Amino acid sequence: MFRMWGKIFHENHMLKDTVICIDSDLNRTRKVYQALEEICYEFDLSKPLWLDHNKNDFIHHSKTRFNSDSFVEDIDFDFLEIQVIEED
């Protein structure tokens, strides 16, 4: 089971959160992208762009934050944070 926690923060307060569970034979990268897509769908957001610092943070910590620079549209929060909480 692969589980990813998605959280939206504004002024250091968590506004929304969700946990996405993926139970399939996909590789880790595809599971991450699928979970992020489901998080964005649930929060009604466009998918963020993976900037270099997002990739590096995620590779080293299994966690990253997407701020307004990562979104094409304007956002009404400070950042979206994703974190892997369980991997097979």
PyMOL commands that set and color helices and strands:
alter all, ss='L'
color gray80, all
select helices_A, chain A and resi 28-43+52-61+68-70
alter helices_A, ss='H'
color red, helices_A
select strands_A, chain A and resi 2-10+13-22+63-66+79-86
alter strands_A, ss='S'
color yellow, strands_A
deselect
rebuild
show_as cartoon
